[in-house]
């Protein structure tokens, strides 16, 4: 079994910062691209940022310059540092990863989601 375990969400004032973490646990052989997506009420889930196993990053235009994605391959963990948060960043944030399991199969996994609320 493989799971993505998220932590770090919460309530923050506009202009504040939060750091999300997502650890992949279980029968893992290797992890390819990892990323963060978000879904606001009444909206579709959207990409926030991704990072390859080699460290190449990609960001949504709406978060460029404010959010930073990083990963620790030794810990099978991906992070999302969110600075200068805006009310429009309010959403449930989901971790995503493409993982090759010890069984040999590769598939996409999702975390359970963590709420980020930006409000004064």
Backbone as numpy.savetxt, mean C-alpha at the origin, in Angstrom:
# Nx Ny Nz CAx CAy CAz Cx Cy Cz
-0.51 -20.92 2.88 -1.35 -19.73 2.88 -0.48 -18.48 2.88
-0.95 -17.48 2.19 -0.27 -16.18 2.15 -1.28 -15.11 2.53
-0.83 -14.16 3.35 -1.68 -13.03 3.72 -0.88 -11.75 3.65
-1.58 -10.65 3.39 -1.01 -9.32 3.49 -1.64 -8.65 4.70
-0.80 -8.25 5.64 -1.27 -7.68 6.90 -0.90 -6.20 6.95
-1.92 -5.35 6.97 -1.72 -3.91 6.92 -1.80 -3.28 8.30
-1.15 -2.15 8.46 -1.26 -1.36 9.69 -0.91 0.08 9.39
-1.33 0.98 10.30 -0.88 2.37 10.21 -1.92 3.39 9.83
-3.12 2.98 9.54 -4.14 3.97 9.19 -4.60 4.75 10.40
-5.49 5.72 10.17 -6.01 6.50 11.28 -6.56 7.84 10.84
-6.78 8.69 11.84 -7.30 10.04 11.62 -6.17 11.04 11.74
-6.07 11.94 10.78 -5.01 12.94 10.79 -5.58 14.26 10.27
-5.02 15.35 10.72 -5.46 16.66 10.25 -4.85 16.97 8.89
-5.51 17.82 8.12 -4.91 18.25 6.84 -3.50 18.80 7.05
-2.61 18.39 6.14 -1.21 18.78 6.26 -0.37 17.81 7.07
-1.02 16.87 7.71 -0.32 15.90 8.55 0.26 14.74 7.76
0.83 13.79 8.49 1.50 12.64 7.89 1.03 11.34 8.52
1.08 10.29 7.74 0.84 8.93 8.21 1.76 7.99 7.46
2.08 6.87 8.08 2.87 5.84 7.41 2.12 4.52 7.48
1.85 3.96 6.33 1.20 2.65 6.24 2.26 1.57 6.04
2.00 0.40 6.62 2.87 -0.75 6.44 2.04 -1.95 6.00
2.66 -2.82 5.24 1.98 -4.04 4.79 3.02 -5.16 4.72
2.82 -6.17 5.55 3.73 -7.30 5.59 3.10 -8.52 4.94
3.84 -9.15 4.05 3.39 -10.40 3.44 3.90 -11.55 4.29
2.99 -12.41 4.71 3.36 -13.54 5.57 2.81 -14.83 4.99
3.54 -15.92 5.26 3.06 -17.22 4.80 4.10 -17.93 3.95
3.61 -18.80 3.10 4.47 -19.67 2.28 4.89 -18.95 1.01
5.88 -18.05 1.17 6.30 -17.17 0.09 7.63 -17.60 -0.49
7.67 -17.69 -1.82 8.95 -17.95 -2.49 9.58 -16.63 -2.92
8.80 -15.78 -3.55 9.30 -14.47 -3.94 8.13 -13.51 -4.16
8.43 -12.22 -4.04 7.42 -11.19 -4.22 7.84 -10.27 -5.36
6.97 -10.06 -6.30 7.26 -9.19 -7.42 6.78 -7.78 -7.09
5.96 -7.19 -7.92 5.50 -5.83 -7.66 4.59 -5.78 -6.45
4.80 -4.76 -5.62 3.92 -4.48 -4.48 3.36 -3.07 -4.67
2.21 -2.83 -4.09 1.63 -1.51 -4.28 0.53 -1.17 -3.30
0.07 0.05 -3.41 -1.04 0.55 -2.61 -2.12 1.10 -3.53
-3.36 0.78 -3.20 -4.52 1.29 -3.90 -5.44 1.91 -2.84
-6.38 2.71 -3.27 -7.33 3.28 -2.32 -8.72 3.38 -2.94
-9.70 3.37 -2.06 -11.09 3.48 -2.51 -11.84 4.41 -1.57
-12.29 5.53 -2.12 -13.09 6.47 -1.36 -14.56 6.10 -1.50
-15.40 6.54 -0.58 -16.83 6.22 -0.65 -17.44 6.66 -1.98
-18.13 5.74 -2.63 -18.80 6.05 -3.88 -17.90 6.11 -5.09
-16.63 5.76 -4.91 -15.69 5.82 -6.02 -15.06 4.46 -6.27
-14.48 4.31 -7.44 -13.78 3.07 -7.77 -12.41 3.03 -7.09
-11.93 1.82 -6.89 -10.58 1.67 -6.35 -9.58 2.20 -7.37
-8.58 2.94 -6.88 -7.59 3.54 -7.77 -6.18 3.26 -7.28
-5.26 3.23 -8.22 -3.86 3.03 -7.88 -3.29 4.26 -7.19
-2.52 4.02 -6.15 -1.81 5.10 -5.47 -0.33 5.07 -5.86
0.30 3.91 -5.66 1.72 3.77 -5.97 2.09 2.30 -6.04
3.10 2.01 -6.86 3.63 0.65 -6.93 5.15 0.69 -6.89
5.73 -0.45 -6.52 7.18 -0.58 -6.49 7.56 -1.99 -6.89
8.50 -2.11 -7.82 8.94 -3.43 -8.27 9.94 -4.02 -7.28
10.28 -5.26 -7.49 11.26 -5.90 -6.61 12.62 -5.23 -6.73
12.88 -4.58 -7.85 14.13 -3.87 -8.04 14.12 -2.43 -7.55
12.94 -1.97 -7.11 12.85 -0.63 -6.54 12.31 0.44 -7.47
11.88 0.09 -8.66 11.29 1.08 -9.56 9.89 1.44 -9.06
9.64 2.73 -8.97 8.37 3.20 -8.40 7.50 3.88 -9.46
6.21 3.89 -9.16 5.22 4.55 -10.01 4.16 5.14 -9.10
3.76 6.40 -9.40 2.80 7.09 -8.55 1.64 7.66 -9.36
0.49 7.72 -8.72 -0.62 8.47 -9.29 -0.25 9.95 -9.27
-0.71 10.69 -10.27 -0.38 12.11 -10.34 -0.84 12.85 -9.09
-1.94 12.41 -8.52 -2.52 13.12 -7.38 -1.68 13.03 -6.11
-0.73 12.09 -6.06 0.07 11.93 -4.84 1.56 12.18 -5.07
1.95 12.44 -6.31 3.37 12.68 -6.59 3.88 13.87 -5.78
5.06 13.67 -5.19 5.66 14.72 -4.39 5.19 14.75 -2.95
4.14 14.00 -2.64 3.63 13.96 -1.26 3.76 12.57 -0.63
3.59 11.53 -1.43 3.65 10.15 -0.94 4.94 9.49 -1.42
5.47 8.59 -0.61 6.65 7.82 -0.99 6.42 6.35 -0.67
6.58 5.51 -1.68 6.47 4.07 -1.48 7.87 3.48 -1.36
8.03 2.52 -0.46 9.31 1.85 -0.30 9.05 0.41 0.14
10.08 -0.41 0.09 9.90 -1.80 0.51 11.18 -2.31 1.14
11.00 -3.27 2.03 12.11 -3.98 2.66 11.97 -5.43 2.24
12.76 -5.85 1.27 12.62 -7.20 0.73 12.95 -8.27 1.77
13.84 -7.96 2.68 14.20 -8.93 3.71 13.03 -9.20 4.66
12.15 -8.21 4.81 10.99 -8.34 5.70 9.70 -8.57 4.94
9.78 -8.67 3.61 8.57 -8.84 2.79 7.53 -7.77 3.10
7.97 -6.55 3.26 7.11 -5.46 3.70 7.21 -4.27 2.76
6.05 -3.66 2.51 5.98 -2.44 1.73 5.41 -1.34 2.60
5.90 -0.13 2.39 5.49 1.03 3.18 4.94 2.12 2.27
4.09 2.95 2.84 3.63 4.14 2.14 3.70 5.31 3.12
4.66 6.19 2.89 4.79 7.39 3.70 3.95 8.48 3.04
2.99 9.00 3.78 2.06 9.99 3.24 2.24 11.29 3.98
2.69 12.31 3.26 2.90 13.65 3.83 1.94 14.64 3.19
1.80 15.79 3.83 0.94 16.86 3.30 -0.44 16.33 2.92
-1.02 15.57 3.81 -2.29 14.92 3.52 -3.41 15.94 3.34
-4.31 15.59 2.42 -5.46 16.44 2.08 -6.75 15.69 2.38
-7.84 16.40 2.59 -9.12 15.70 2.81 -9.47 14.72 1.70
-9.07 15.05 0.48 -9.37 14.15 -0.65 -8.55 12.88 -0.64
-7.61 12.76 0.25 -6.87 11.51 0.42 -7.63 10.52 1.30
-8.72 10.95 1.89 -9.53 10.08 2.73 -10.06 8.90 1.93
-9.77 7.70 2.41 -10.16 6.47 1.69 -9.74 5.26 2.52
-10.20 4.11 2.08 -9.64 2.86 2.58 -8.46 2.51 1.67
-7.32 2.27 2.28 -6.10 1.97 1.53 -5.84 0.47 1.58
-5.60 -0.10 0.40 -5.38 -1.54 0.27 -3.97 -1.82 -0.24
-3.32 -2.76 0.39 -2.03 -3.25 -0.06 -2.26 -4.34 -1.13
-1.36 -4.39 -2.09 -1.46 -5.37 -3.18 -0.08 -5.93 -3.48
-0.01 -7.21 -3.81 1.29 -7.79 -4.15 1.10 -8.99 -5.06
2.03 -9.15 -5.98 2.11 -10.35 -6.80 3.15 -11.27 -6.19
2.70 -12.44 -5.77 3.53 -13.32 -4.96 3.60 -14.71 -5.57
4.83 -15.21 -5.67 5.02 -16.60 -6.05 5.12 -17.42 -4.76
4.24 -18.36 -4.61 4.20 -19.17 -3.41 5.19 -20.34 -3.49
5.46 -20.94 -2.37 6.35 -22.10 -2.34 5.82 -23.24 -3.20
4.51 -23.25 -3.40 3.90 -24.28 -4.24 4.25 -24.11 -5.71
4.77 -22.91 -6.05 5.16 -22.64 -7.43 4.21 -21.74 -8.17
2.99 -21.57 -7.66 2.01 -20.74 -8.35 2.18 -19.28 -7.97
1.85 -18.41 -8.89 1.93 -16.96 -8.69 0.53 -16.36 -8.82
0.18 -15.51 -7.89 -1.11 -14.83 -7.99 -1.07 -13.52 -7.25
-2.12 -12.74 -7.43 -2.23 -11.43 -6.80 -2.94 -11.56 -5.46
-2.43 -10.84 -4.49 -3.03 -10.83 -3.15 -3.39 -9.41 -2.76
-4.42 -9.30 -1.91 -4.87 -8.01 -1.39 -4.89 -8.04 0.13
-4.55 -6.90 0.74 -4.71 -6.76 2.17 -6.15 -6.48 2.53
-6.43 -6.42 3.83 -7.79 -6.26 4.31 -8.27 -4.81 4.24
-7.35 -3.88 4.03 -7.71 -2.47 3.95 -7.54 -1.77 5.28
-7.08 -0.53 5.23 -6.94 0.28 6.43 -7.49 1.68 6.13
-8.28 2.20 7.06 -8.94 3.48 6.85 -7.99 4.63 7.13
-7.94 5.57 6.19 -7.22 6.83 6.38 -8.23 7.96 6.25
-8.34 8.76 7.31 -9.27 9.87 7.31 -8.51 11.16 7.57
-8.65 12.11 6.65 -7.98 13.40 6.77 -9.06 14.45 7.02
-9.07 14.97 8.22 -10.13 15.90 8.61 -9.69 16.75 9.79
-10.17 17.98 9.82 -9.88 18.86 10.96 -11.01 18.76 12.00
